[in-house]
Amino acid sequence: MSDKKSISIEDILNNPEVQKSTSNISQELIKRRHFIPPKCDAFSKPYTELRDNDDIKFVVDIESANQLPSIINNKAQTIVGVDSPEESFKERYSKKRNIGIVFSGGPAPGGHNVIAGLYDAAKKANPETRIFGFLLGPDGIIENEAIELIGDLVDAYRNLGGFTMIKTGRAKIDTKEKMTLSKETCKSLELDALVIVGGDDSNTNAAFLAHEMFEDGVQVIGVPKTIDGDIQVRDAEGNVLCAMSFGFYTAARAFANAINNLCTDSSSDVKYWHICKVMGRVASHLALEVALQTHANMTLIGEDLTDYIDEKRIEEAIKKEGTIDYNAYGMTLRHLSRVICDGIVRRAAVGKNYGVIVIPEGVLEFINEIQIFIIKLNTIIAEYNETHDADFHTDFPALDDKLEYLRRLAKLSREDASFTIWNTRDDDLFNDIPAFFQEGLLMERDSHGNFQFSQVETEKVLLGLVKDYLDILQENGTYKIGIERSYYRKTLEKGGLDPDYFGPILFKNYDDDDFLLIKSSIISVKTLKQTLINEGVISEKQDIPDPVKKIYQKSVPKLKTQIHFYGYDGRGNDPTRFDCNYTYNLGLTVFSLIANGSTGQMAAIRNLEKDFVKWEPIGIPIAPLMHLEERKSKLALVLEKSIVDVNSVSFKVVKALREKWLAAEPGDDDYRRPDPIRFDGEGEEDRPITLVLNALDRSSP
């Protein structure tokens, strides 16, 4: 029996090595907290001033001018450093201020550095200036829930991801009551300025707050935040003023690293297709950047699908009926599933029954027939409720009941040519859709009568159609796994069989290719045996030779899929050095705009696609960027979301390299290993690839 004395758990926990190993303070955290991002050249001087840029013009929506008269004439402003301004300027610039800041919407890496940049600049100008952080988003403004941000708190979150310091929320200050409460909050805290960090809706909110608080003397500044990358600002001439909202690059890199791991796994285990859905409901910027970062085998870009034209279908309609089939314009779900199947089949033919597909979260919103279905079904449901003074979903509770009602409408369209809301083709296409998606399209609308797109599982819709079509291709002998010639020869010779005798019997390309494809007529063990009997290789009573059966079985594809969603993990990532630098300088920009008396402006950094030394802090007027758009069945002034430009260099590059990245040929895949998100060290990528490529178009003579 051992006499060794047992160590108490208290002694274990007090051991320095245990404490060091289990501490929540890592070396990376220490480095991040102590890192001070470089400043744009304009901030190298003791003071900054604003210069109106009359060369930057916007096309102003008349409704924006009507609703936001106090800020509609704002100019774009360039920030420049100043060494020795007049004393009156120094007094205005350095006066004691109370500034509030709020995060609105989903988190995005770098938000804490906006606070840090603002805090550092404000305290440098006047140590007595106070910064207040509103808790849990705009509700904090409405309910006057705020904390004062002090040095230790700000320092604890420098260069870290998330919005943990003051949290965030999705409330909107969109009613008179909420606006009144918000103004009371600003008055009670004696705020000189309010900073709203958020996406398109939040910056829209900032514009209305700036207008409403104009007479109160409270300045309002917006900051562009969204990992979707759909805040991109151009002037009337198409010149880029804000190339990308902050947080996008970090999220894209986080997704790319995870997806790259799946590329490695896929090409190692050689049996899975990984379906990777990335955030981006309205725009496919993240999917585009991930494609460039990883070279995934297939990447769908929603904006590309809307431009698709089925030329064959148009020709057939003209030839048969002498008419134009307008349904041939825009990608259909059926055709999209066939595009995916084509890639899967072609890779399988060269022995690659695996791969990685990237799809944007909102890809189905770019499918023309889905949008048509939504519009038609909205109309059908609304008309039924109005005509029968009843509720469609109550009268037809089960999916089969709803489908039967639609079938009756399709029959009516055949009997009455004037009835066009739901015809036979609509019914046929709708019946091609998986049942769970049919149910989704027929679900109850929200309180405004809108379809709840966020509840649809995009990847399941596509996979259902893909698997159905692959089954058809397998049954007709099109979908097979190619057998490497050397493996085939070795297997048959090991079994004492002549590969050159069996080759022409089994394979359709025995004389041509390195990867051999079983003849399309051989689709089962039964048809394999019949082929051997017909060729006189075996008799009815003989079994298929084991080596031959083994080769056949290896040619039979089994589609195995793994589904992944990338969103919350990426938006909670610690920021890249690019986003650390970007957001810190956005914070400095915010203070410069406030110190120089601006309101209704969006803080931005111009030339993000260039080296850091060329970054230029500016203020962009928000009101001229707004336009009327349908929201919740009503026209409302909003900041327009920016979608992927299919004429951009970045998209053209991805389109041109699709075939190479599909790698449907013998040899290695073309997967790219993106750099991990390193906070320091050489080799850290300094900007998004999409920005680098798109800058080529603007720099060309």
C-alpha positions in Angstrom: 0.0 0.0 0.0 1.4 3.4 -0.9 2.3 5.9 1.8 2.1 8.8 -0.7 0.1 11.6 0.8 -2.8 12.7 -1.4 -2.9 16.4 -2.4 -6.0 18.3 -1.5 -8.0 20.0 -4.2 -7.3 23.3 -2.4 -3.5 22.8 -2.8 -4.0 21.8 -6.4 -6.0 24.9 -7.2 -3.4 27.1 -5.5 -0.6 25.6 -7.4 0.9 28.4 -9.6 1.0 26.1 -12.7 -2.7 25.2 -12.3 -3.6 28.9 -11.8 -1.6 29.9 -14.9 -3.1 27.1 -17.0 -6.7 27.8 -16.0 -6.5 31.6 -16.0 -8.9 33.4 -18.4 -6.0 35.7 -19.2 -4.1 34.3 -22.2 -1.0 35.7 -23.9 -3.1 36.7 -26.9 -5.5 38.6 -24.7 -2.6 40.5 -23.1 -1.2 41.4 -26.5 -4.5 42.6 -27.7 -5.2 44.8 -24.7 -1.8 46.5 -25.0 -1.8 46.9 -28.8 -2.3 50.6 -29.9 -3.5 50.7 -33.5 -1.7 53.2 -35.8 -3.5 56.4 -36.6 -4.4 57.8 -40.0 -2.1 60.7 -41.0 -4.9 63.2 -40.3 -4.8 62.2 -36.6 -1.1 62.7 -36.2 -1.6 66.4 -35.4 -2.9 67.9 -32.1 -6.1 69.0 -33.8 -8.3 68.2 -36.8 -10.6 70.3 -38.9 -13.2 69.5 -41.5 -13.2 70.6 -45.1 -16.3 70.4 -47.2 -15.7 68.4 -50.3 -17.8 70.0 -53.1 -16.6 67.5 -55.6 -18.6 64.8 -53.9 -22.2 64.9 -55.0 -25.3 62.7 -54.4 -28.6 62.1 -56.1 -31.1 63.3 -53.5 -34.5 61.6 -53.1 -37.1 64.4 -52.9 -38.8 62.6 -50.0 -35.5 62.6 -48.0 -35.4 66.4 -48.6 -38.9 66.7 -47.3 -38.5 64.6 -44.2 -34.9 65.6 -43.2 -34.6 69.3 -44.1 -32.2 70.2 -41.3 -29.5 67.8 -42.5 -30.3 67.2 -46.2 -27.8 69.9 -47.3 -24.8 68.4 -45.4 -21.7 68.1 -47.5 -19.1 65.3 -47.5 -16.3 66.3 -45.2 -12.6 65.5 -45.3 -10.7 65.4 -42.0 -7.3 67.1 -42.0 -4.8 67.5 -39.2 -3.9 70.9 -37.8 -0.9 72.0 -35.7 -1.7 75.5 -34.4 -5.3 76.7 -35.0 -6.7 79.9 -33.6 -7.4 80.1 -29.9 -11.2 80.2 -30.5 -11.0 77.0 -32.5 -8.9 75.3 -29.7 -11.6 76.3 -27.1 -14.4 74.9 -29.2 -12.5 71.7 -30.1 -11.3 71.0 -26.5 -14.4 71.9 -24.5 -15.8 69.5 -22.0 -18.4 67.3 -23.6 -20.8 64.5 -22.7 -21.0 61.9 -25.4 -23.3 58.9 -25.6 -22.6 55.8 -27.7 -24.8 52.8 -28.5 -24.4 49.5 -30.4 -27.4 48.6 -32.5 -28.1 45.2 -34.2 -25.9 42.1 -34.3 -22.3 42.2 -33.0 -19.5 42.8 -35.4 -15.8 42.4 -34.6 -14.1 45.8 -33.9 -17.0 47.6 -32.1 -15.0 48.0 -28.9 -12.3 49.8 -30.8 -14.8 52.4 -32.0 -15.3 53.1 -28.4 -11.6 53.1 -27.6 -10.8 55.5 -30.5 -13.6 57.8 -29.5 -12.6 57.6 -25.8 -8.9 58.3 -26.5 -9.5 61.3 -28.7 -12.1 62.8 -26.4 -10.0 62.4 -23.3 -7.0 63.8 -25.1 -8.9 66.9 -26.1 -10.3 67.3 -22.6 -9.8 64.8 -19.7 -13.1 66.0 -18.2 -15.2 64.8 -21.2 -17.5 62.0 -20.2 -18.4 59.0 -22.4 -21.6 57.2 -21.7 -22.4 53.7 -23.1 -26.1 52.9 -23.5 -26.9 49.3 -22.4 -28.5 46.7 -24.6 -28.9 48.8 -27.7 -31.4 51.6 -28.5 -33.6 50.4 -25.6 -30.9 51.8 -23.4 -31.5 55.3 -24.9 -35.3 54.9 -24.7 -35.1 53.7 -21.1 -32.1 55.8 -20.0 -30.0 52.8 -19.1 -26.4 53.9 -19.4 -23.0 53.5 -17.7 -20.1 55.9 -17.8 -17.2 54.4 -19.7 -14.0 54.8 -17.7 -10.4 54.0 -18.6 -10.1 50.6 -16.9 -13.3 49.4 -18.6 -12.3 50.6 -22.1 -8.8 49.1 -21.7 -10.2 45.7 -20.8 -11.9 45.4 -24.2 -9.4 47.0 -26.5 -9.0 45.0 -29.8 -11.4 42.4 -28.6 -14.4 41.0 -30.4 -18.1 41.3 -29.5 -20.1 44.1 -28.1 -19.7 42.8 -24.5 -18.7 46.1 -22.9 -22.2 47.6 -23.3 -24.1 44.8 -25.1 -26.4 45.4 -28.0 -30.1 45.1 -29.1 -32.4 45.4 -32.1 -34.9 48.0 -30.9 -35.7 50.9 -33.2 -36.5 54.5 -32.2 -39.2 54.6 -34.8 -42.2 56.2 -33.0 -43.0 59.6 -31.6 -43.1 58.2 -28.1 -39.7 56.5 -28.4 -38.3 59.7 -29.9 -39.6 61.8 -27.1 -38.2 59.4 -24.5 -34.8 59.4 -26.3 -34.7 63.2 -26.3 -35.5 63.2 -22.6 -32.6 60.8 -22.0 -30.2 63.0 -23.9 -31.4 66.0 -21.9 -31.1 64.3 -18.5 -27.5 63.2 -19.3 -26.8 66.7 -20.8 -25.4 65.0 -23.9 -23.7 67.0 -26.6 -23.5 64.1 -29.0 -24.9 60.7 -29.6 -23.1 58.0 -31.6 -25.0 55.1 -33.2 -23.0 52.1 -34.3 -25.0 49.9 -36.6 -26.1 48.8 -40.0 -28.4 50.3 -42.6 -31.5 50.5 -40.4 -29.4 52.0 -37.5 -27.8 54.6 -39.7 -31.2 55.4 -41.0 -32.3 55.9 -37.4 -29.3 58.1 -36.9 -30.4 60.4 -39.6 -33.9 60.8 -38.2 -32.4 61.3 -34.7 -30.1 64.0 -36.0 -33.0 65.8 -37.6 -35.2 65.5 -34.5 -32.5 66.6 -32.1 -31.1 69.4 -34.3 -32.9 72.1 -32.5 -31.8 70.6 -29.1 -28.2 71.0 -30.1 -27.5 67.2 -29.8 -25.2 66.0 -32.5 -25.8 62.5 -33.9 -23.1 60.6 -35.8 -23.5 57.1 -37.4 -20.9 54.4 -37.8 -21.2 51.7 -40.5 -21.3 48.2 -38.9 -22.4 44.9 -40.4 -20.6 41.6 -41.1 -22.7 41.2 -44.2 -20.7 44.0 -45.9 -23.9 45.5 -47.4 -23.1 49.1 -46.4 -20.9 50.4 -49.2 -21.2 54.1 -50.1 -20.6 55.7 -53.5 -21.3 59.2 -54.7 -23.3 60.1 -57.8 -20.3 59.4 -60.0 -19.7 56.0 -58.6 -16.7 56.9 -56.6 -16.2 54.8 -53.5 -16.5 56.7 -50.2 -17.0 53.7 -47.9 -15.8 50.4 -49.4 -16.9 48.1 -46.6 -18.5 48.2 -43.2 -16.4 47.1 -40.2 -16.5 43.5 -39.0 -17.0 42.0 -42.5 -13.3 41.1 -43.0 -13.0 39.4 -39.6 -16.2 37.4 -40.1 -15.2 36.4 -43.7 -11.7 35.2 -42.5 -13.3 33.3 -39.6 -15.7 31.5 -41.9 -12.9 30.9 -44.5 -10.6 29.3 -41.9 -13.4 27.0 -40.7 -14.4 26.1 -44.3 -10.8 25.6 -45.2 -10.6 22.9 -42.5 -13.6 21.2 -44.2 -11.8 21.4 -47.5 -8.9 19.5 -45.8 -11.3 17.1 -44.2 -13.2 16.5 -47.4 -10.1 15.7 -49.4 -8.8 13.5 -46.6 -11.8 11.4 -45.9 -13.0 11.6 -49.5 -16.6 10.7 -48.8 -18.4 13.9 -47.7 -19.9 16.9 -49.5 -19.8 19.8 -47.0 -22.6 22.3 -47.5 -21.6 25.6 -45.9 -24.2 28.3 -45.5 -22.7 31.7 -44.6 -24.5 34.8 -43.3 -25.8 37.3 -45.9 -29.5 37.4 -46.4 -29.7 40.3 -48.8 -26.2 40.3 -50.3 -23.6 37.7 -51.0 -20.4 39.6 -50.1 -19.4 37.1 -47.5 -19.8 34.2 -49.8 -17.7 36.0 -52.5 -14.9 36.7 -50.0 -15.0 33.2 -48.7 -14.7 31.8 -52.2 -11.6 33.9 -52.8 -10.1 32.9 -49.5 -10.7 29.2 -49.8 -11.3 28.2 -53.5 -14.2 26.0 -52.4 -15.3 23.7 -55.2 -18.6 25.5 -55.7 -19.8 28.9 -54.5 -23.2 30.3 -55.3 -23.5 34.1 -55.6 -27.1 35.1 -55.3 -26.7 38.3 -57.4 -25.4 36.2 -60.3 -28.5 34.0 -60.3 -30.9 36.9 -61.1 -29.1 37.5 -64.4 -29.4 33.9 -65.6 -31.2 33.4 -68.9 -32.2 30.0 -70.2 -31.4 30.5 -73.9 -32.5 26.9 -74.8 -35.9 27.4 -73.3 -36.4 30.7 -75.1 -35.4 29.0 -78.4 -37.8 26.2 -77.9 -40.7 28.6 -77.1 -40.1 30.6 -80.2 -39.7 27.4 -82.3 -42.9 25.7 -81.0 -45.2 28.6 -80.3 -43.6 31.7 -81.8 -43.7 33.4 -78.4 -41.2 34.5 -75.8 -41.2 32.5 -72.6 -40.6 35.1 -70.0 -40.2 32.4 -67.3 -36.9 31.6 -68.9 -35.4 34.8 -67.4 -34.0 34.2 -64.0 -32.7 31.0 -62.3 -35.2 28.4 -61.3 -34.8 26.1 -58.3 -34.8 23.1 -60.6 -32.1 24.5 -62.8 -30.0 25.6 -59.8 -30.1 22.1 -58.4 -29.0 20.7 -61.8 -26.0 23.1 -61.8 -25.0 21.7 -58.4 -25.6 18.2 -59.6 -23.5 18.7 -62.7 -20.5 19.7 -60.5 -21.0 16.7 -58.2 -21.3 14.3 -61.2 -18.3 15.7 -63.0 -16.1 15.4 -59.8 -17.3 11.9 -59.2 -16.3 10.9 -62.7 -12.7 11.6 -61.8 -12.9 9.8 -58.5 -13.8 12.8 -56.3 -17.0 12.0 -54.7 -16.5 14.7 -52.2 -16.2 18.5 -52.1 -17.2 21.8 -50.5 -20.1 24.1 -51.5 -20.6 27.6 -50.2 -24.0 29.2 -50.3 -25.1 32.6 -49.0 -27.9 32.6 -46.4 -30.3 34.5 -48.7 -29.6 32.6 -52.0 -33.3 31.7 -52.4 -34.3 35.3 -52.4 -32.5 35.6 -55.8 -34.5 32.8 -57.3 -37.1 34.4 -59.6 -39.7 31.7 -59.2 -39.5 31.8 -55.4 -40.2 35.6 -55.4 -43.1 35.0 -57.9 -44.4 32.2 -55.6 -44.3 34.5 -52.6 -46.1 37.3 -54.4 -48.7 35.0 -55.8 -49.3 33.1 -52.6 -49.5 36.4 -50.6 -52.2 37.6 -53.1 -54.1 34.2 -53.0 -54.1 34.2 -49.2 -55.1 37.8 -48.9 -57.9 37.5 -51.5 -59.2 34.4 -49.9 -59.4 36.0 -46.5 -61.1 39.1 -47.9 -63.6 37.2 -50.2 -64.6 34.6 -47.6 -64.2 36.8 -44.5 -62.2 33.9 -43.1 -58.7 32.9 -42.3 -57.0 30.8 -45.0 -54.8 28.9 -42.6 -57.7 28.1 -40.3 -59.8 26.8 -43.2 -56.9 24.8 -44.7 -54.9 23.7 -41.6 -52.9 20.8 -43.3 -50.5 21.1 -46.2 -52.5 18.7 -48.3 -55.6 20.9 -47.8 -53.6 23.9 -49.0 -52.2 22.0 -52.0 -55.6 20.8 -53.0 -56.9 24.4 -53.0 -54.0 25.4 -55.2 -54.8 22.5 -57.6 -58.3 23.8 -57.9 -57.0 27.2 -58.8 -54.7 25.7 -61.4 -57.7 23.8 -62.9 -59.7 27.1 -63.0 -56.9 28.7 -65.0 -57.4 26.0 -67.7 -61.1 26.7 -67.8 -60.9 30.5 -67.7 -58.1 32.2 -69.6 -58.6 35.4 -67.7 -57.6 33.6 -64.4 -53.8 33.9 -64.3 -52.9 34.2 -60.6 -52.1 30.4 -60.3 -51.8 28.4 -63.5 -50.8 24.8 -64.3 -47.1 25.6 -64.7 -47.2 27.3 -61.2 -48.7 24.2 -59.8 -46.2 21.9 -61.5 -43.2 23.9 -60.3 -44.6 24.2 -56.8 -45.0 20.4 -56.6 -41.3 20.0 -57.5 -40.4 21.7 -54.3 -39.8 19.6 -51.2 -42.9 19.3 -48.9 -41.2 21.1 -46.0 -40.5 24.1 -48.3 -44.0 24.1 -49.7 -45.2 24.3 -46.1 -42.7 27.1 -45.5 -44.0 29.1 -48.4 -47.6 28.6 -47.3 -46.9 29.4 -43.6 -48.8 32.2 -41.9 -47.5 35.7 -42.8 -46.3 38.1 -40.2 -48.4 40.9 -38.8 -47.7 43.0 -41.9 -48.6 40.2 -44.3 -45.0 39.6 -45.3 -43.4 36.2 -45.9 -41.1 35.1 -43.1 -38.1 34.1 -45.2 -35.7 33.7 -42.2 -37.6 30.6 -41.2 -36.7 28.7 -44.4 -33.8 26.2 -44.2 -32.1 27.2 -47.5 -29.6 24.4 -47.6 -32.3 21.7 -47.0 -34.4 23.1 -49.9 -31.4 22.8 -52.3 -30.2 19.5 -51.0 -33.6 17.9 -51.4 -33.8 18.8 -55.0 -30.1 17.8 -55.6 -30.6 14.4 -54.1 -33.7 13.8 -56.0 -32.0 14.6 -59.3 -28.9 12.6 -58.5 -31.1 9.6 -57.9 -32.4 10.1 -61.4 -28.9 10.4 -62.8 -27.8 7.3 -60.9 -30.8 5.3 -62.3 -30.0 6.3 -65.9 -26.3 5.5 -65.4 -25.0 9.1 -65.6 -23.8 9.5 -62.0 -20.9 7.1 -61.3 -17.5 7.3 -59.5 -14.6 7.0 -61.9 -12.2 4.2 -61.1 -8.5 4.9 -61.4 -7.0 2.8 -64.2 -4.0 1.5 -62.1 -6.3 0.5 -59.3 -8.6 -1.4 -61.7 -5.6 -3.3 -63.2 -4.1 -4.1 -59.9 -7.5 -5.4 -58.5 -8.2 -7.7 -61.5 -4.7 -9.0 -61.8 -4.6 -9.8 -58.1 -7.8 -11.9 -58.7 -6.2 -13.7 -61.6 -8.3 -11.8 -64.3 -7.2 -10.1 -67.4 -8.0 -6.3 -67.1 -7.7 -5.8 -70.8 -10.3 -8.4 -71.5 -12.8 -7.1 -69.0 -12.1 -3.4 -69.6 -14.0 -2.9 -72.8 -16.9 -4.9 -71.4 -17.2 -2.9 -68.2 -16.2 0.7 -69.1 -17.4 3.1 -71.7 -14.0 4.9 -71.9 -11.5 2.1 -71.5 -9.3 3.2 -74.4 -9.2 6.9 -73.4 -9.0 8.1 -69.8 -7.1 7.6 -66.6 -10.4 7.4 -64.7 -12.7 4.7 -66.0 -16.5 5.0 -66.0 -18.7 1.9 -65.9 -21.1 1.8 -68.8 -24.3 3.7 -68.3 -26.3 0.5 -69.0 -24.8 -1.1 -65.9 -26.8 0.4 -63.0 -27.0 -2.6 -60.6 -25.5 -5.9 -59.8 -28.3 -7.5 -61.8 -27.5 -5.5 -64.9 -23.8 -6.1 -64.4 -24.4 -9.9 -64.4 -26.6 -9.7 -67.4 -23.9 -7.7 -69.3 -21.3 -10.4 -68.4 -23.7 -13.1 -69.6 -24.4 -11.3 -72.8 -20.7 -11.0 -73.5 -20.2 -14.7 -72.8 -18.0 -14.1 -69.8 -20.1 -16.1 -67.4 -23.2 -18.4 -67.6 -26.5 -17.9 -65.9 -25.5 -20.2 -63.0 -22.1 -18.6 -62.4 -21.5 -15.7 -60.0 -19.9 -12.4 -60.9 -16.1 -12.7 -60.3 -15.3 -11.0 -57.0 -12.8 -8.5 -58.4 -15.3 -7.4 -61.0 -18.0 -7.0 -58.4 -15.6 -5.0 -56.2 -14.8 -2.6 -59.0 -18.5 -2.1 -59.7 -19.3 -1.5 -56.1 -16.6 1.2 -55.9 -18.2 2.9 -58.9 -21.6 3.3 -57.1 -21.8 6.8 -55.6 -23.3 7.5 -52.2 -23.9 11.2 -51.6 -23.1 11.9 -48.0 -23.5 15.4 -46.8 -22.6 17.5 -43.8 -24.4 20.8 -43.3 -22.8 23.8 -41.6 -23.9 27.3 -40.8 -21.4 30.1 -40.3 -22.7 33.3 -38.7 -22.7 33.8 -35.0 -19.2 32.3 -34.6 -17.7 34.7 -37.1 -19.4 37.8 -35.8 -18.1 37.0 -32.3 -14.5 36.5 -33.4 -11.7 38.8 -32.2 -11.0 41.3 -34.9 -8.3 41.0 -37.5 -5.6 43.7 -37.4 -7.4 45.3 -40.4 -10.6 45.6 -38.4 -8.7 46.7 -35.2 -7.0 49.6 -37.2 -10.2 50.4 -39.1 -12.5 50.7 -36.1 -10.0 52.5 -33.9 -9.7 55.2 -36.7 -13.5 55.2 -37.0 -13.6 56.2 -33.3 -11.1 58.9 -33.9 -13.2 60.1 -36.9 -16.3 60.2 -34.8 -14.7 62.5 -32.3 -13.3 64.8 -35.0 -16.8 65.2 -36.5 -18.3 65.9 -33.1 -15.5 68.4 -32.1 -16.0 70.2 -35.4 -19.8 70.6 -34.9 -21.1 68.0 -37.4 -24.4 66.1 -37.1 -26.2 63.7 -39.4 -22.9 62.4 -40.7 -21.6 58.9 -41.0 -18.0 58.4 -39.9 -16.0 56.5 -42.6 -12.5 55.8 -43.9 -11.9 56.3 -47.6 -9.3 54.2 -49.5 -9.6 51.1 -47.4 -8.5 49.1 -50.4 -5.1 50.8 -50.3 -2.2 50.7 -48.0 -2.8 52.1 -44.5 -0.8 55.3 -45.2 -3.4 56.3 -47.8 -6.5 55.8 -45.6 -8.5 59.0 -45.4 -11.0 59.7 -42.6 -14.2 61.4 -43.8 -17.7 62.3 -42.8 -20.5 61.2 -45.2 -23.9 62.9 -45.1 -26.5 60.2 -44.3 -29.7 62.0 -45.6 -28.6 62.2 -49.3 -28.0 58.4 -49.2 -31.5 57.5 -48.3 -34.3 56.6 -50.7 -37.9 55.3 -50.6 -38.2 51.5 -50.2 -41.0 49.2 -49.3 -40.7 48.0 -45.7 -43.5 46.2 -43.9 -45.9 46.9 -46.8 -45.2 50.6 -46.6 -42.8 53.0 -48.4 -40.2 54.2 -46.0 -37.0 56.2 -46.2 -34.0 53.9 -45.7 -30.3 53.6 -46.4 -29.9 51.3 -49.4 -28.2 48.0 -48.9 -25.3 47.3 -51.3 -25.3 44.0 -53.1 -22.5 42.2 -55.0 -21.8 44.0 -58.3 -21.6 41.2 -60.9 -19.5 43.6 -63.1 -16.9 44.1 -60.4 -13.4 42.7 -60.8 -13.8 40.4 -57.7 -16.9 38.7 -59.1 -15.4 38.4 -62.6 -12.3 36.7 -61.1 -14.5 34.2 -59.1 -16.6 33.5 -62.2 -13.5 33.0 -64.4 -11.9 30.6 -61.9 -15.0 28.5 -61.1 -13.9 25.7 -63.4 -10.5 25.6 -61.9 -11.8 25.5 -58.4 -14.4 22.8 -59.2 -11.3 20.7 -60.2 -13.4 18.2 -62.1 -10.3 16.6 -63.5 -7.6 14.2 -62.2 -5.1 15.6 -59.8 -5.2 17.7 -56.7 -7.9 20.2 -55.8 -7.1 23.9 -55.9 -8.0 24.6 -52.3 -6.4 27.7 -50.8 -5.3 27.8 -47.2 -6.1 31.3 -45.8 -3.9 32.6 -43.1 -5.2 32.2 -39.6 -6.4 35.4 -37.9 -3.1 36.4 -36.4 -3.1 39.6 -34.4 0.6 40.3 -35.0 3.5 38.8 -36.9 4.5 38.9 -40.6 2.1 37.5 -43.2 -1.1 38.8 -41.7 -3.4 39.7 -44.6 -4.0 43.4 -44.4 -7.3 43.8 -46.3 -10.2 41.8 -47.9 -9.3 40.2 -51.2 -12.5 41.6 -52.7 -11.3 45.2 -52.0 -7.9 44.4 -53.5 -9.4 43.1 -56.7 -12.1 45.8 -57.0 -9.4 48.5 -56.6 -7.8 47.3 -59.8 -10.8 48.5 -61.8 -10.6 51.9 -60.2 -6.9 52.2 -60.7 -6.8 51.3 -64.3 -6.1 54.2 -66.7 
